[in-house]
Amino acid sequence: MLARRFISLFKSSSTSRISSGGKSVDEGKSKSFGRKAVSFMLVTVTGGVALSALDDLAIYHGCSSKAIEKASYSQEIKDAIGEPIVKGPWYNASLAVAHKRQSVSCTFPVAGPHGNGVFQLKAVRNGDDNWFSFFLHRDWEILIMEALLHIPSNEDKQQTMRISLLDGFQSPACKTCTECPQQESQNPEKK
């Protein structure tokens, strides 16, 4: 249906007719072409906005899944809100992307059997930025991650905890190599 409408934008008849008002059909066609051009631009812009929204949703899904994975390894979070840790709805999350979608700041709600809370994270994307990156899975490295958890207690007040998930976390890329022996220079300088 959309393809037929798109093709009909560029079809035109080669004959020129005179309407009953004395104006030629060519003047009407030029107005019609203008309307079609505006329609085409509106559809194009709407499609671009929709693709951007889908890209943001993919970024949110990738980052939040990685954050839930990291949180499931944290004993403090398991003790506070229990297991399983479930991500809240996407429409309650906030997402800010920067540097050509290479870095992201994300906040989203989480819930567990014993309480709920909010995860806040900052992450960068690993990998090349090319035309196909829109279709490929993105690997995100979480730089900063905090959990603000609300735990109901027997009293009327809720207990609130702030847990930093990356304290003491060392990325595998940051570890010093202790297994490799020091190699001496192959070409020692001669004096």
C-alpha positions in Angstrom: 0.0 0.0 0.0 2.8 2.4 0.9 4.8 1.5 -2.1 1.8 2.2 -4.4 1.3 5.6 -2.9 5.0 6.3 -3.2 5.0 5.4 -6.9 1.8 7.4 -7.5 3.7 10.5 -6.3 5.8 10.5 -9.4 3.3 9.4 -12.0 1.9 12.1 -14.2 -0.2 12.1 -17.3 1.2 13.6 -20.5 -2.0 15.2 -21.6 -3.0 18.7 -20.5 -6.8 19.3 -20.2 -8.7 22.5 -19.7 -11.1 22.5 -16.7 -14.5 24.1 -16.8 -13.2 27.2 -15.0 -10.8 27.9 -17.8 -7.7 27.0 -15.9 -5.5 24.4 -17.2 -5.0 21.1 -15.4 -1.2 21.8 -15.4 -1.7 24.5 -12.8 -3.7 22.0 -10.6 -1.0 19.5 -11.1 1.7 21.8 -9.9 -0.3 22.4 -6.7 -0.9 18.7 -6.4 2.8 18.0 -6.9 3.5 20.5 -4.0 1.1 18.7 -1.8 2.6 15.3 -2.7 6.1 16.7 -2.0 5.0 17.9 1.4 3.4 14.5 2.1 6.6 12.7 1.1 8.7 14.9 3.3 6.3 14.3 6.2 6.5 10.6 5.8 10.3 10.7 5.5 10.6 12.7 8.7 8.2 10.5 10.6 10.1 7.4 9.5 13.4 9.0 10.6 11.9 9.7 14.1 10.6 6.2 14.3 14.0 4.7 13.4 15.6 6.9 16.0 13.1 5.8 18.7 13.7 2.1 17.8 17.5 2.7 18.1 17.1 4.3 21.5 14.9 1.3 22.6 17.6 -1.1 21.4 20.2 0.9 23.4 18.0 0.9 26.5 17.5 -2.9 26.2 21.2 -3.6 25.8 22.3 -1.4 28.7 19.6 -2.4 31.1 20.1 -6.1 30.4 23.8 -5.8 31.1 23.0 -3.9 34.3 20.6 -6.5 35.5 23.3 -9.2 34.7 25.8 -7.3 36.9 23.3 -6.7 39.6 22.4 -10.4 39.8 26.1 -11.1 40.9 25.9 -8.5 43.7 25.1 -10.2 47.0 24.1 -6.8 48.6 21.4 -6.3 46.0 20.2 -9.9 46.3 20.0 -9.4 50.1 18.2 -6.1 49.8 15.4 -6.7 47.2 15.7 -10.5 46.6 15.9 -12.6 43.5 14.8 -12.5 40.7 15.6 -8.9 39.9 13.1 -7.7 37.3 13.5 -4.6 35.1 10.6 -2.2 35.2 8.7 -0.9 32.2 10.7 1.0 29.5 8.4 4.0 29.6 9.5 4.7 33.2 13.2 4.8 32.2 15.3 7.8 31.1 18.0 7.6 28.5 20.5 10.1 27.3 22.9 9.3 24.5 26.0 11.3 23.5 29.1 11.2 21.3 27.3 9.8 18.2 25.5 7.2 20.3 28.8 5.9 21.7 28.0 6.8 25.3 24.8 6.5 27.3 23.4 7.5 30.7 20.4 5.5 31.7 18.1 5.3 34.7 15.4 2.6 35.0 13.3 1.0 37.7 13.8 -2.5 39.1 11.8 -4.7 41.4 12.4 -7.8 43.5 10.3 -9.9 45.9 11.5 -7.8 48.9 11.6 -4.3 47.5 12.1 -2.1 44.5 14.4 0.7 43.3 16.2 2.5 40.5 19.4 1.6 38.7 21.5 4.5 37.4 24.4 3.8 35.0 26.8 5.4 32.5 28.2 3.2 29.8 30.2 3.3 26.6 29.9 1.2 23.5 32.7 -1.1 22.4 33.2 -1.6 18.7 33.3 0.3 15.5 30.8 2.8 14.4 29.7 2.0 10.8 26.5 1.9 8.8 25.7 -1.7 9.9 26.0 -0.9 13.6 22.3 -0.1 13.7 21.5 -3.7 12.9 24.2 -5.4 15.0 24.2 -6.2 18.7 26.0 -3.6 20.8 28.4 -4.5 23.5 28.3 -1.9 26.3 30.9 -1.5 29.0 29.3 -0.1 32.2 31.6 2.6 33.7 29.5 3.7 36.7 26.5 2.0 38.2 24.5 2.7 41.3 21.4 1.3 42.8 18.9 3.3 44.9 16.8 0.7 46.6 13.6 1.1 48.7 13.0 -1.7 51.1 9.8 -1.9 53.1 10.2 -2.6 56.7 7.8 -3.8 59.4 7.5 -0.2 60.6 5.6 2.4 58.5 8.9 3.8 57.1 10.7 2.4 54.1 14.4 1.8 54.3 16.4 3.4 51.4 19.9 2.1 50.4 22.4 3.4 47.9 24.7 0.7 46.6 27.6 1.3 44.1 27.9 -1.8 42.0 31.3 -1.2 40.5 33.2 -0.6 43.7 36.2 -2.9 43.7 35.2 -4.1 40.2 38.2 -4.3 37.9 37.6 -4.7 34.2 39.5 -7.7 32.7 41.2 -5.2 30.3 42.7 -3.3 33.3 44.4 -6.3 35.0 48.1 -6.4 34.9 49.7 -9.3 33.2 51.5 -11.5 35.7 51.6 -14.7 33.7 53.7 -13.3 30.8 57.5 -13.2 31.5 59.3 -10.0 30.7 60.9 -10.3 27.3 64.3 -8.7 26.8 65.0 -6.7 23.6 65.8 -8.8 20.6 68.4 -6.4 19.3 70.5 -5.1 22.1 72.3 -1.9 21.3 76.1 -2.3 20.7 78.5 0.3 21.9 
